[in-house]
Amino acid sequence: MSKRGRYDLDSIPQDPPYLQPGALVEIQPPEFGYESPWHIATIVQRATPISSNRFVVRFTHLFQDQKTGNRPLRMISLGDIRPHPPPQRPRKFENGDHADAYHNNSWWDGEIVQELMNGNYLFRFASDYQWPKYVEFEVNQLRLHRTWLHGHWIPPLEASEIAVEEVQREEEPTKKTMEMEEYNERALVEVANDEDGPNRAWYAAIIVTPVGNKRYLIQYTTMRTDDNSGFFGKVMDTLHIRPRPPDIEVPDQFVMLDQVDAFYKGGWWKGVIIKVLSDDSKYHVYLATHEEMEFKHSELRLHQDWIDGKWTKPSPVI
């Protein structure tokens, strides 16, 4: 590399986890002023030159094109970005507490005015531009107000406040679970296309928002648009959506007849190992599409089935 093309690796910022590509963040767009709410976005990449301390982001709801439903990439300065706090347990609020309310897909600064008889809270917006000024919110739409300063939340986010996901129970799935899986915004999922037929592939995606009638707007995370400007978005029903499979230990070496998923053209395709090559790092896989292909060890994962709301390992091939 020429001297002009060289750079000092030590001069490249080592970004914290919340600034890594794919991380969920909150942004206060400078053009909206200091009274703007915090809008949720995803980090795409650090912008160049790196000395500018700017990041390319995509908002989850803001700046949506009404015709196409797409959201363009935006360049945002580091000072207008903060982490998205982890999900928090519902808490008891007192009158006068400084809080944030989730309203119109954003987090708004304000104050708890009164706890109502139904368990909800009357909230007063701090912004003079928000009308009505007073709105009733459920407790799960509120959080204690915090400031992100020098890499820390003030007041600190205590471990006891963070919501812990329930471990999946072993009993039989309920009728509701069997009929329709429900997904939260920003949930990591896999989706399948009708055109792929019964032996379809599953593609990594993220839930953007529910659109009603058991349908969700999703965004692929491995399939980019033709002009490479972003990732495809699509409305899909729950029959073609499933949670991301849990991480399970991948063996150092697959063996004959192991049921696997092979990563090909951005998706995971079901198959079975039919030949282990001599270097033990490549395999011949017979795909469910009746094609035989060669894959590297890093392109394979153990196959799991999503049945009645549970992940299960398939029966051995005989």
ChimeraX commands (.cxc) that place a marker at each C-alpha (Angstrom):
marker #1 position 0.00,0.00,0.00 radius 0.5
marker #1 position 1.32,3.48,-0.85 radius 0.5
marker #1 position 2.16,5.95,1.89 radius 0.5
marker #1 position -0.90,7.93,0.89 radius 0.5
marker #1 position -3.08,4.87,1.50 radius 0.5
marker #1 position -1.60,3.99,4.89 radius 0.5
marker #1 position -3.27,4.78,8.19 radius 0.5
marker #1 position -2.52,4.29,11.86 radius 0.5
marker #1 position -4.63,1.46,13.31 radius 0.5
marker #1 position -4.25,2.99,16.78 radius 0.5
marker #1 position -5.99,6.15,15.55 radius 0.5
marker #1 position -9.19,4.31,14.62 radius 0.5
marker #1 position -11.84,4.71,17.36 radius 0.5
marker #1 position -12.77,1.51,19.18 radius 0.5
marker #1 position -16.51,1.95,19.30 radius 0.5
marker #1 position -18.45,0.57,22.31 radius 0.5
marker #1 position -21.05,-2.17,21.74 radius 0.5
marker #1 position -23.96,0.27,21.43 radius 0.5
marker #1 position -22.30,1.90,18.39 radius 0.5
marker #1 position -21.60,-1.35,16.54 radius 0.5
marker #1 position -23.55,-2.12,13.32 radius 0.5
marker #1 position -26.98,-3.52,14.12 radius 0.5
marker #1 position -27.15,-2.01,17.62 radius 0.5
marker #1 position -30.39,-0.35,18.69 radius 0.5
marker #1 position -29.98,3.28,19.76 radius 0.5
marker #1 position -32.00,6.40,20.52 radius 0.5
marker #1 position -31.47,9.61,18.58 radius 0.5
marker #1 position -32.57,13.21,19.05 radius 0.5
marker #1 position -32.39,14.70,15.54 radius 0.5
marker #1 position -30.75,18.13,15.86 radius 0.5
marker #1 position -33.16,19.75,13.39 radius 0.5
marker #1 position -36.04,19.07,15.81 radius 0.5
marker #1 position -34.54,21.07,18.66 radius 0.5
marker #1 position -33.75,20.18,22.26 radius 0.5
marker #1 position -37.43,19.50,23.08 radius 0.5
marker #1 position -37.57,16.70,20.52 radius 0.5
marker #1 position -38.36,13.20,21.80 radius 0.5
marker #1 position -35.82,10.40,21.48 radius 0.5
marker #1 position -36.44,8.30,18.35 radius 0.5
marker #1 position -35.38,4.66,18.01 radius 0.5
marker #1 position -32.90,3.75,15.25 radius 0.5
marker #1 position -30.37,1.12,14.26 radius 0.5
marker #1 position -26.66,1.71,13.71 radius 0.5
marker #1 position -25.66,0.82,10.15 radius 0.5
marker #1 position -21.98,1.78,10.21 radius 0.5
marker #1 position -19.49,4.45,11.26 radius 0.5
marker #1 position -19.29,7.20,8.64 radius 0.5
marker #1 position -16.11,8.26,6.89 radius 0.5
marker #1 position -13.92,10.05,7.54 radius 0.5
marker #1 position -13.82,8.38,10.96 radius 0.5
marker #1 position -12.58,11.61,12.53 radius 0.5
marker #1 position -16.01,13.15,11.91 radius 0.5
marker #1 position -17.55,11.07,14.75 radius 0.5
marker #1 position -20.69,10.53,12.71 radius 0.5
marker #1 position -22.68,7.36,12.16 radius 0.5
marker #1 position -24.99,6.11,9.43 radius 0.5
marker #1 position -28.31,5.08,11.00 radius 0.5
marker #1 position -31.78,3.98,9.95 radius 0.5
marker #1 position -34.77,5.05,12.07 radius 0.5
marker #1 position -37.40,2.43,12.91 radius 0.5
marker #1 position -40.34,4.82,12.43 radius 0.5
marker #1 position -39.09,8.30,11.57 radius 0.5
marker #1 position -38.59,9.59,8.00 radius 0.5
marker #1 position -40.61,6.83,6.39 radius 0.5
marker #1 position -41.46,7.26,2.71 radius 0.5
marker #1 position -45.27,7.13,2.58 radius 0.5
marker #1 position -45.32,5.59,-0.90 radius 0.5
marker #1 position -42.67,2.89,-0.60 radius 0.5
marker #1 position -42.54,2.37,3.17 radius 0.5
marker #1 position -38.74,2.61,3.03 radius 0.5
marker #1 position -36.67,4.63,5.47 radius 0.5
marker #1 position -33.54,6.30,4.09 radius 0.5
marker #1 position -30.16,6.19,5.76 radius 0.5
marker #1 position -29.26,9.26,7.83 radius 0.5
marker #1 position -25.94,10.67,8.99 radius 0.5
marker #1 position -26.03,11.50,12.73 radius 0.5
marker #1 position -23.33,12.99,14.98 radius 0.5
marker #1 position -22.18,11.00,18.01 radius 0.5
marker #1 position -23.46,13.71,20.37 radius 0.5
marker #1 position -27.04,13.06,19.22 radius 0.5
marker #1 position -26.87,9.28,19.82 radius 0.5
marker #1 position -27.29,7.32,23.03 radius 0.5
marker #1 position -27.89,3.61,23.78 radius 0.5
marker #1 position -31.39,2.19,23.82 radius 0.5
marker #1 position -31.90,1.07,27.45 radius 0.5
marker #1 position -32.71,-2.61,27.98 radius 0.5
marker #1 position -36.36,-3.53,28.64 radius 0.5
marker #1 position -37.31,-2.50,32.16 radius 0.5
marker #1 position -39.72,-3.94,34.69 radius 0.5
marker #1 position -42.92,-1.94,35.34 radius 0.5
marker #1 position -42.33,0.28,38.35 radius 0.5
marker #1 position -44.37,2.22,40.87 radius 0.5
marker #1 position -44.27,5.95,40.11 radius 0.5
marker #1 position -44.83,8.81,42.53 radius 0.5
marker #1 position -46.48,12.12,41.75 radius 0.5
marker #1 position -43.84,14.50,40.41 radius 0.5
marker #1 position -41.46,11.78,39.17 radius 0.5
marker #1 position -39.40,12.82,36.14 radius 0.5
marker #1 position -40.30,10.21,33.53 radius 0.5
marker #1 position -40.42,9.39,29.82 radius 0.5
marker #1 position -43.55,8.26,27.99 radius 0.5
marker #1 position -43.64,6.15,24.83 radius 0.5
marker #1 position -45.91,8.16,22.55 radius 0.5
marker #1 position -46.17,8.13,18.74 radius 0.5
marker #1 position -43.26,5.67,18.49 radius 0.5
marker #1 position -40.85,7.90,20.45 radius 0.5
marker #1 position -39.83,8.57,24.07 radius 0.5
marker #1 position -41.03,11.95,25.39 radius 0.5
marker #1 position -39.72,13.80,28.45 radius 0.5
marker #1 position -42.27,14.79,31.10 radius 0.5
marker #1 position -43.62,14.37,34.60 radius 0.5
marker #1 position -45.97,12.04,36.45 radius 0.5
marker #1 position -48.93,14.13,37.61 radius 0.5
marker #1 position -51.15,11.56,39.31 radius 0.5
marker #1 position -51.77,7.83,39.67 radius 0.5
marker #1 position -55.32,7.09,38.50 radius 0.5
marker #1 position -57.83,4.68,40.00 radius 0.5
marker #1 position -57.36,2.18,37.13 radius 0.5
marker #1 position -53.61,1.91,37.81 radius 0.5
marker #1 position -52.62,4.14,34.89 radius 0.5
marker #1 position -50.82,7.46,35.26 radius 0.5
marker #1 position -51.61,11.00,34.14 radius 0.5
marker #1 position -48.51,12.34,32.39 radius 0.5
marker #1 position -47.60,15.95,31.56 radius 0.5
marker #1 position -45.33,16.50,28.55 radius 0.5
marker #1 position -42.37,18.84,29.05 radius 0.5
marker #1 position -42.42,20.00,25.43 radius 0.5
marker #1 position -44.56,23.03,24.65 radius 0.5
marker #1 position -45.06,21.63,21.13 radius 0.5
marker #1 position -46.89,18.49,22.27 radius 0.5
marker #1 position -50.69,18.68,22.40 radius 0.5
marker #1 position -52.63,17.61,24.33 radius 0.5
marker #1 position -50.36,18.50,27.21 radius 0.5
marker #1 position -51.76,15.82,29.55 radius 0.5
marker #1 position -52.18,12.18,28.46 radius 0.5
marker #1 position -53.04,9.00,30.36 radius 0.5
marker #1 position -50.49,6.17,30.02 radius 0.5
marker #1 position -50.25,2.58,31.20 radius 0.5
marker #1 position -47.29,1.76,33.42 radius 0.5
marker #1 position -45.57,-0.28,30.68 radius 0.5
marker #1 position -45.52,2.87,28.50 radius 0.5
marker #1 position -43.46,4.77,31.06 radius 0.5
marker #1 position -39.88,4.70,32.29 radius 0.5
marker #1 position -37.86,6.75,34.74 radius 0.5
marker #1 position -36.12,9.63,32.95 radius 0.5
marker #1 position -32.36,9.24,32.57 radius 0.5
marker #1 position -29.54,11.24,30.98 radius 0.5
marker #1 position -26.70,9.60,29.06 radius 0.5
marker #1 position -23.50,11.36,30.15 radius 0.5
marker #1 position -19.90,10.30,29.50 radius 0.5
marker #1 position -20.88,6.69,28.86 radius 0.5
marker #1 position -23.15,6.28,31.90 radius 0.5
marker #1 position -26.85,6.58,32.69 radius 0.5
marker #1 position -27.75,9.18,35.31 radius 0.5
marker #1 position -29.38,8.02,37.53 radius 0.5
marker #1 position -27.76,4.58,37.05 radius 0.5
marker #1 position -29.81,1.74,35.62 radius 0.5
marker #1 position -29.97,-0.83,38.43 radius 0.5
marker #1 position -29.93,-4.55,37.67 radius 0.5
marker #1 position -33.18,-4.99,39.61 radius 0.5
marker #1 position -34.95,-2.70,37.10 radius 0.5
marker #1 position -34.03,-4.72,34.03 radius 0.5
marker #1 position -36.71,-7.08,32.79 radius 0.5
marker #1 position -35.57,-10.70,32.56 radius 0.5
marker #1 position -37.16,-12.79,29.84 radius 0.5
marker #1 position -39.12,-15.73,31.18 radius 0.5
marker #1 position -37.64,-19.15,30.52 radius 0.5
marker #1 position -39.86,-21.01,28.10 radius 0.5
marker #1 position -42.14,-23.34,30.02 radius 0.5
marker #1 position -42.25,-27.03,29.29 radius 0.5
marker #1 position -46.01,-27.51,29.38 radius 0.5
marker #1 position -48.06,-27.89,26.22 radius 0.5
marker #1 position -48.44,-24.69,24.18 radius 0.5
marker #1 position -51.65,-22.78,24.58 radius 0.5
marker #1 position -54.19,-22.51,21.79 radius 0.5
marker #1 position -53.19,-18.87,21.27 radius 0.5
marker #1 position -49.53,-19.84,20.81 radius 0.5
marker #1 position -50.44,-22.57,18.35 radius 0.5
marker #1 position -52.68,-20.28,16.31 radius 0.5
marker #1 position -50.40,-17.26,16.13 radius 0.5
marker #1 position -47.01,-16.28,17.43 radius 0.5
marker #1 position -46.85,-12.65,18.56 radius 0.5
marker #1 position -43.71,-10.59,18.06 radius 0.5
marker #1 position -42.51,-7.34,19.56 radius 0.5
marker #1 position -40.94,-4.56,17.57 radius 0.5
marker #1 position -37.20,-5.12,16.95 radius 0.5
marker #1 position -37.55,-8.85,17.67 radius 0.5
marker #1 position -34.99,-10.98,15.81 radius 0.5
marker #1 position -36.76,-13.52,13.61 radius 0.5
marker #1 position -36.40,-15.67,10.52 radius 0.5
marker #1 position -38.82,-15.43,7.59 radius 0.5
marker #1 position -39.61,-17.64,4.61 radius 0.5
marker #1 position -40.97,-16.78,1.18 radius 0.5
marker #1 position -43.97,-18.47,-0.41 radius 0.5
marker #1 position -42.24,-18.68,-3.78 radius 0.5
marker #1 position -39.57,-20.99,-2.36 radius 0.5
marker #1 position -42.16,-23.76,-1.94 radius 0.5
marker #1 position -42.27,-26.34,0.87 radius 0.5
marker #1 position -38.48,-26.69,0.90 radius 0.5
marker #1 position -38.03,-22.97,1.41 radius 0.5
marker #1 position -35.12,-21.23,3.04 radius 0.5
marker #1 position -35.30,-19.13,6.19 radius 0.5
marker #1 position -33.81,-15.63,6.12 radius 0.5
marker #1 position -32.67,-13.55,9.10 radius 0.5
marker #1 position -34.84,-10.48,9.67 radius 0.5
marker #1 position -36.02,-8.04,12.30 radius 0.5
marker #1 position -39.60,-7.05,13.17 radius 0.5
marker #1 position -40.17,-3.38,12.35 radius 0.5
marker #1 position -43.81,-3.01,13.38 radius 0.5
marker #1 position -47.12,-4.94,13.40 radius 0.5
marker #1 position -49.54,-3.90,10.64 radius 0.5
marker #1 position -52.61,-5.79,11.85 radius 0.5
marker #1 position -54.40,-9.01,10.86 radius 0.5
marker #1 position -51.50,-11.26,11.96 radius 0.5
marker #1 position -49.09,-9.41,9.69 radius 0.5
marker #1 position -45.82,-7.61,10.35 radius 0.5
marker #1 position -43.52,-5.29,8.47 radius 0.5
marker #1 position -40.10,-6.99,8.57 radius 0.5
marker #1 position -36.67,-5.99,7.36 radius 0.5
marker #1 position -34.18,-8.55,6.10 radius 0.5
marker #1 position -30.69,-8.39,7.61 radius 0.5
marker #1 position -28.89,-10.41,4.91 radius 0.5
marker #1 position -30.70,-9.34,1.72 radius 0.5
marker #1 position -29.87,-5.90,0.36 radius 0.5
marker #1 position -31.68,-3.80,-2.24 radius 0.5
marker #1 position -30.51,-3.88,-5.86 radius 0.5
marker #1 position -28.79,-0.51,-5.51 radius 0.5
marker #1 position -27.13,-1.69,-2.25 radius 0.5
marker #1 position -28.58,1.31,-0.39 radius 0.5
marker #1 position -30.16,-0.75,2.39 radius 0.5
marker #1 position -31.96,-3.95,3.28 radius 0.5
marker #1 position -35.24,-5.17,1.82 radius 0.5
marker #1 position -38.44,-4.62,3.79 radius 0.5
marker #1 position -41.65,-6.62,3.35 radius 0.5
marker #1 position -45.02,-7.24,4.98 radius 0.5
marker #1 position -45.41,-10.89,6.00 radius 0.5
marker #1 position -47.93,-12.96,7.95 radius 0.5
marker #1 position -47.12,-15.07,10.99 radius 0.5
marker #1 position -47.24,-18.30,8.97 radius 0.5
marker #1 position -43.97,-17.22,7.37 radius 0.5
marker #1 position -42.27,-15.88,10.51 radius 0.5
marker #1 position -40.57,-17.75,13.32 radius 0.5
marker #1 position -38.18,-16.72,16.14 radius 0.5
marker #1 position -34.45,-16.97,15.59 radius 0.5
marker #1 position -33.36,-20.49,16.60 radius 0.5
marker #1 position -31.43,-20.65,19.88 radius 0.5
marker #1 position -27.66,-20.90,19.70 radius 0.5
marker #1 position -26.57,-24.48,20.22 radius 0.5
marker #1 position -23.06,-25.83,20.21 radius 0.5
marker #1 position -21.81,-26.69,16.74 radius 0.5
marker #1 position -19.61,-29.81,16.67 radius 0.5
marker #1 position -15.97,-29.49,15.67 radius 0.5
marker #1 position -16.80,-31.84,12.84 radius 0.5
marker #1 position -20.12,-32.90,11.33 radius 0.5
marker #1 position -20.65,-36.57,10.56 radius 0.5
marker #1 position -22.58,-38.53,7.98 radius 0.5
marker #1 position -26.36,-38.06,8.09 radius 0.5
marker #1 position -26.22,-35.03,10.41 radius 0.5
marker #1 position -29.25,-32.85,9.68 radius 0.5
marker #1 position -28.06,-29.31,9.09 radius 0.5
marker #1 position -29.00,-25.91,7.71 radius 0.5
marker #1 position -26.70,-24.58,5.01 radius 0.5
marker #1 position -26.20,-20.85,4.45 radius 0.5
marker #1 position -26.69,-20.12,0.75 radius 0.5
marker #1 position -27.79,-16.95,-1.08 radius 0.5
marker #1 position -28.54,-15.17,2.19 radius 0.5
marker #1 position -30.78,-17.89,3.67 radius 0.5
marker #1 position -30.63,-21.13,5.65 radius 0.5
marker #1 position -31.59,-24.24,3.63 radius 0.5
marker #1 position -32.37,-27.61,5.21 radius 0.5
marker #1 position -30.16,-30.55,4.26 radius 0.5
marker #1 position -28.28,-33.62,5.39 radius 0.5
marker #1 position -24.55,-34.41,5.39 radius 0.5
marker #1 position -23.87,-37.13,2.79 radius 0.5
marker #1 position -20.07,-36.90,2.54 radius 0.5
marker #1 position -17.27,-35.63,4.77 radius 0.5
marker #1 position -14.36,-34.46,2.66 radius 0.5
marker #1 position -10.78,-35.35,3.47 radius 0.5
marker #1 position -9.80,-32.02,5.05 radius 0.5
marker #1 position -12.74,-32.33,7.52 radius 0.5
marker #1 position -13.70,-28.68,6.96 radius 0.5
marker #1 position -15.90,-29.19,3.90 radius 0.5
marker #1 position -18.94,-31.34,3.33 radius 0.5
marker #1 position -21.30,-32.48,0.63 radius 0.5
marker #1 position -24.86,-31.63,1.67 radius 0.5
marker #1 position -28.00,-33.00,0.07 radius 0.5
marker #1 position -30.48,-30.13,0.31 radius 0.5
marker #1 position -34.23,-30.51,0.69 radius 0.5
marker #1 position -34.47,-28.94,-2.78 radius 0.5
marker #1 position -32.91,-32.21,-4.11 radius 0.5
marker #1 position -29.62,-30.49,-4.92 radius 0.5
marker #1 position -26.20,-31.66,-3.78 radius 0.5
marker #1 position -23.75,-28.88,-2.89 radius 0.5
marker #1 position -20.44,-28.42,-1.12 radius 0.5
marker #1 position -20.27,-26.25,2.02 radius 0.5
marker #1 position -17.61,-25.13,4.46 radius 0.5
marker #1 position -17.97,-25.96,8.16 radius 0.5
marker #1 position -18.63,-22.26,8.90 radius 0.5
marker #1 position -21.59,-22.27,6.50 radius 0.5
marker #1 position -23.49,-24.96,8.43 radius 0.5
marker #1 position -25.50,-25.16,11.62 radius 0.5
marker #1 position -27.39,-28.01,13.24 radius 0.5
marker #1 position -30.99,-28.12,12.06 radius 0.5
marker #1 position -33.81,-27.36,14.50 radius 0.5
marker #1 position -37.58,-27.46,13.93 radius 0.5
marker #1 position -40.06,-24.86,15.21 radius 0.5
marker #1 position -43.15,-26.88,16.19 radius 0.5
marker #1 position -46.10,-25.68,18.30 radius 0.5
marker #1 position -44.13,-22.80,19.75 radius 0.5
marker #1 position -41.05,-24.86,20.67 radius 0.5
marker #1 position -37.66,-25.52,19.14 radius 0.5
marker #1 position -36.99,-29.24,18.80 radius 0.5
marker #1 position -34.18,-31.35,17.41 radius 0.5
marker #1 position -35.23,-33.54,14.47 radius 0.5
marker #1 position -35.30,-37.31,14.66 radius 0.5
marker #1 position -32.15,-39.05,13.34 radius 0.5
marker #1 position -32.09,-39.93,9.68 radius 0.5
marker #1 position -32.30,-43.70,9.25 radius 0.5
marker link #1:1,2 radius 0.2
marker link #1:2,3 radius 0.2
marker link #1:3,4 radius 0.2
marker link #1:4,5 radius 0.2
marker link #1:5,6 radius 0.2
marker link #1:6,7 radius 0.2
marker link #1:7,8 radius 0.2
marker link #1:8,9 radius 0.2
marker link #1:9,10 radius 0.2
marker link #1:10,11 radius 0.2
marker link #1:11,12 radius 0.2
marker link #1:12,13 radius 0.2
marker link #1:13,14 radius 0.2
marker link #1:14,15 radius 0.2
marker link #1:15,16 radius 0.2
marker link #1:16,17 radius 0.2
marker link #1:17,18 radius 0.2
marker link #1:18,19 radius 0.2
marker link #1:19,20 radius 0.2
marker link #1:20,21 radius 0.2
marker link #1:21,22 radius 0.2
marker link #1:22,23 radius 0.2
marker link #1:23,24 radius 0.2
marker link #1:24,25 radius 0.2
marker link #1:25,26 radius 0.2
marker link #1:26,27 radius 0.2
marker link #1:27,28 radius 0.2
marker link #1:28,29 radius 0.2
marker link #1:29,30 radius 0.2
marker link #1:30,31 radius 0.2
marker link #1:31,32 radius 0.2
marker link #1:32,33 radius 0.2
marker link #1:33,34 radius 0.2
marker link #1:34,35 radius 0.2
marker link #1:35,36 radius 0.2
marker link #1:36,37 radius 0.2
marker link #1:37,38 radius 0.2
marker link #1:38,39 radius 0.2
marker link #1:39,40 radius 0.2
marker link #1:40,41 radius 0.2
marker link #1:41,42 radius 0.2
marker link #1:42,43 radius 0.2
marker link #1:43,44 radius 0.2
marker link #1:44,45 radius 0.2
marker link #1:45,46 radius 0.2
marker link #1:46,47 radius 0.2
marker link #1:47,48 radius 0.2
marker link #1:48,49 radius 0.2
marker link #1:49,50 radius 0.2
marker link #1:50,51 radius 0.2
marker link #1:51,52 radius 0.2
marker link #1:52,53 radius 0.2
marker link #1:53,54 radius 0.2
marker link #1:54,55 radius 0.2
marker link #1:55,56 radius 0.2
marker link #1:56,57 radius 0.2
marker link #1:57,58 radius 0.2
marker link #1:58,59 radius 0.2
marker link #1:59,60 radius 0.2
marker link #1:60,61 radius 0.2
marker link #1:61,62 radius 0.2
marker link #1:62,63 radius 0.2
marker link #1:63,64 radius 0.2
marker link #1:64,65 radius 0.2
marker link #1:65,66 radius 0.2
marker link #1:66,67 radius 0.2
marker link #1:67,68 radius 0.2
marker link #1:68,69 radius 0.2
marker link #1:69,70 radius 0.2
marker link #1:70,71 radius 0.2
marker link #1:71,72 radius 0.2
marker link #1:72,73 radius 0.2
marker link #1:73,74 radius 0.2
marker link #1:74,75 radius 0.2
marker link #1:75,76 radius 0.2
marker link #1:76,77 radius 0.2
marker link #1:77,78 radius 0.2
marker link #1:78,79 radius 0.2
marker link #1:79,80 radius 0.2
marker link #1:80,81 radius 0.2
marker link #1:81,82 radius 0.2
marker link #1:82,83 radius 0.2
marker link #1:83,84 radius 0.2
marker link #1:84,85 radius 0.2
marker link #1:85,86 radius 0.2
marker link #1:86,87 radius 0.2
marker link #1:87,88 radius 0.2
marker link #1:88,89 radius 0.2
marker link #1:89,90 radius 0.2
marker link #1:90,91 radius 0.2
marker link #1:91,92 radius 0.2
marker link #1:92,93 radius 0.2
marker link #1:93,94 radius 0.2
marker link #1:94,95 radius 0.2
marker link #1:95,96 radius 0.2
marker link #1:96,97 radius 0.2
marker link #1:97,98 radius 0.2
marker link #1:98,99 radius 0.2
marker link #1:99,100 radius 0.2
marker link #1:100,101 radius 0.2
marker link #1:101,102 radius 0.2
marker link #1:102,103 radius 0.2
marker link #1:103,104 radius 0.2
marker link #1:104,105 radius 0.2
marker link #1:105,106 radius 0.2
marker link #1:106,107 radius 0.2
marker link #1:107,108 radius 0.2
marker link #1:108,109 radius 0.2
marker link #1:109,110 radius 0.2
marker link #1:110,111 radius 0.2
marker link #1:111,112 radius 0.2
marker link #1:112,113 radius 0.2
marker link #1:113,114 radius 0.2
marker link #1:114,115 radius 0.2
marker link #1:115,116 radius 0.2
marker link #1:116,117 radius 0.2
marker link #1:117,118 radius 0.2
marker link #1:118,119 radius 0.2
marker link #1:119,120 radius 0.2
marker link #1:120,121 radius 0.2
marker link #1:121,122 radius 0.2
marker link #1:122,123 radius 0.2
marker link #1:123,124 radius 0.2
marker link #1:124,125 radius 0.2
marker link #1:125,126 radius 0.2
marker link #1:126,127 radius 0.2
marker link #1:127,128 radius 0.2
marker link #1:128,129 radius 0.2
marker link #1:129,130 radius 0.2
marker link #1:130,131 radius 0.2
marker link #1:131,132 radius 0.2
marker link #1:132,133 radius 0.2
marker link #1:133,134 radius 0.2
marker link #1:134,135 radius 0.2
marker link #1:135,136 radius 0.2
marker link #1:136,137 radius 0.2
marker link #1:137,138 radius 0.2
marker link #1:138,139 radius 0.2
marker link #1:139,140 radius 0.2
marker link #1:140,141 radius 0.2
marker link #1:141,142 radius 0.2
marker link #1:142,143 radius 0.2
marker link #1:143,144 radius 0.2
marker link #1:144,145 radius 0.2
marker link #1:145,146 radius 0.2
marker link #1:146,147 radius 0.2
marker link #1:147,148 radius 0.2
marker link #1:148,149 radius 0.2
marker link #1:149,150 radius 0.2
marker link #1:150,151 radius 0.2
marker link #1:151,152 radius 0.2
marker link #1:152,153 radius 0.2
marker link #1:153,154 radius 0.2
marker link #1:154,155 radius 0.2
marker link #1:155,156 radius 0.2
marker link #1:156,157 radius 0.2
marker link #1:157,158 radius 0.2
marker link #1:158,159 radius 0.2
marker link #1:159,160 radius 0.2
marker link #1:160,161 radius 0.2
marker link #1:161,162 radius 0.2
marker link #1:162,163 radius 0.2
marker link #1:163,164 radius 0.2
marker link #1:164,165 radius 0.2
marker link #1:165,166 radius 0.2
marker link #1:166,167 radius 0.2
marker link #1:167,168 radius 0.2
marker link #1:168,169 radius 0.2
marker link #1:169,170 radius 0.2
marker link #1:170,171 radius 0.2
marker link #1:171,172 radius 0.2
marker link #1:172,173 radius 0.2
marker link #1:173,174 radius 0.2
marker link #1:174,175 radius 0.2
marker link #1:175,176 radius 0.2
marker link #1:176,177 radius 0.2
marker link #1:177,178 radius 0.2
marker link #1:178,179 radius 0.2
marker link #1:179,180 radius 0.2
marker link #1:180,181 radius 0.2
marker link #1:181,182 radius 0.2
marker link #1:182,183 radius 0.2
marker link #1:183,184 radius 0.2
marker link #1:184,185 radius 0.2
marker link #1:185,186 radius 0.2
marker link #1:186,187 radius 0.2
marker link #1:187,188 radius 0.2
marker link #1:188,189 radius 0.2
marker link #1:189,190 radius 0.2
marker link #1:190,191 radius 0.2
marker link #1:191,192 radius 0.2
marker link #1:192,193 radius 0.2
marker link #1:193,194 radius 0.2
marker link #1:194,195 radius 0.2
marker link #1:195,196 radius 0.2
marker link #1:196,197 radius 0.2
marker link #1:197,198 radius 0.2
marker link #1:198,199 radius 0.2
marker link #1:199,200 radius 0.2
marker link #1:200,201 radius 0.2
marker link #1:201,202 radius 0.2
marker link #1:202,203 radius 0.2
marker link #1:203,204 radius 0.2
marker link #1:204,205 radius 0.2
marker link #1:205,206 radius 0.2
marker link #1:206,207 radius 0.2
marker link #1:207,208 radius 0.2
marker link #1:208,209 radius 0.2
marker link #1:209,210 radius 0.2
marker link #1:210,211 radius 0.2
marker link #1:211,212 radius 0.2
marker link #1:212,213 radius 0.2
marker link #1:213,214 radius 0.2
marker link #1:214,215 radius 0.2
marker link #1:215,216 radius 0.2
marker link #1:216,217 radius 0.2
marker link #1:217,218 radius 0.2
marker link #1:218,219 radius 0.2
marker link #1:219,220 radius 0.2
marker link #1:220,221 radius 0.2
marker link #1:221,222 radius 0.2
marker link #1:222,223 radius 0.2
marker link #1:223,224 radius 0.2
marker link #1:224,225 radius 0.2
marker link #1:225,226 radius 0.2
marker link #1:226,227 radius 0.2
marker link #1:227,228 radius 0.2
marker link #1:228,229 radius 0.2
marker link #1:229,230 radius 0.2
marker link #1:230,231 radius 0.2
marker link #1:231,232 radius 0.2
marker link #1:232,233 radius 0.2
marker link #1:233,234 radius 0.2
marker link #1:234,235 radius 0.2
marker link #1:235,236 radius 0.2
marker link #1:236,237 radius 0.2
marker link #1:237,238 radius 0.2
marker link #1:238,239 radius 0.2
marker link #1:239,240 radius 0.2
marker link #1:240,241 radius 0.2
marker link #1:241,242 radius 0.2
marker link #1:242,243 radius 0.2
marker link #1:243,244 radius 0.2
marker link #1:244,245 radius 0.2
marker link #1:245,246 radius 0.2
marker link #1:246,247 radius 0.2
marker link #1:247,248 radius 0.2
marker link #1:248,249 radius 0.2
marker link #1:249,250 radius 0.2
marker link #1:250,251 radius 0.2
marker link #1:251,252 radius 0.2
marker link #1:252,253 radius 0.2
marker link #1:253,254 radius 0.2
marker link #1:254,255 radius 0.2
marker link #1:255,256 radius 0.2
marker link #1:256,257 radius 0.2
marker link #1:257,258 radius 0.2
marker link #1:258,259 radius 0.2
marker link #1:259,260 radius 0.2
marker link #1:260,261 radius 0.2
marker link #1:261,262 radius 0.2
marker link #1:262,263 radius 0.2
marker link #1:263,264 radius 0.2
marker link #1:264,265 radius 0.2
marker link #1:265,266 radius 0.2
marker link #1:266,267 radius 0.2
marker link #1:267,268 radius 0.2
marker link #1:268,269 radius 0.2
marker link #1:269,270 radius 0.2
marker link #1:270,271 radius 0.2
marker link #1:271,272 radius 0.2
marker link #1:272,273 radius 0.2
marker link #1:273,274 radius 0.2
marker link #1:274,275 radius 0.2
marker link #1:275,276 radius 0.2
marker link #1:276,277 radius 0.2
marker link #1:277,278 radius 0.2
marker link #1:278,279 radius 0.2
marker link #1:279,280 radius 0.2
marker link #1:280,281 radius 0.2
marker link #1:281,282 radius 0.2
marker link #1:282,283 radius 0.2
marker link #1:283,284 radius 0.2
marker link #1:284,285 radius 0.2
marker link #1:285,286 radius 0.2
marker link #1:286,287 radius 0.2
marker link #1:287,288 radius 0.2
marker link #1:288,289 radius 0.2
marker link #1:289,290 radius 0.2
marker link #1:290,291 radius 0.2
marker link #1:291,292 radius 0.2
marker link #1:292,293 radius 0.2
marker link #1:293,294 radius 0.2
marker link #1:294,295 radius 0.2
marker link #1:295,296 radius 0.2
marker link #1:296,297 radius 0.2
marker link #1:297,298 radius 0.2
marker link #1:298,299 radius 0.2
marker link #1:299,300 radius 0.2
marker link #1:300,301 radius 0.2
marker link #1:301,302 radius 0.2
marker link #1:302,303 radius 0.2
marker link #1:303,304 radius 0.2
marker link #1:304,305 radius 0.2
marker link #1:305,306 radius 0.2
marker link #1:306,307 radius 0.2
marker link #1:307,308 radius 0.2
marker link #1:308,309 radius 0.2
marker link #1:309,310 radius 0.2
marker link #1:310,311 radius 0.2
marker link #1:311,312 radius 0.2
marker link #1:312,313 radius 0.2
marker link #1:313,314 radius 0.2
marker link #1:314,315 radius 0.2
marker link #1:315,316 radius 0.2
marker link #1:316,317 radius 0.2
marker link #1:317,318 radius 0.2
view
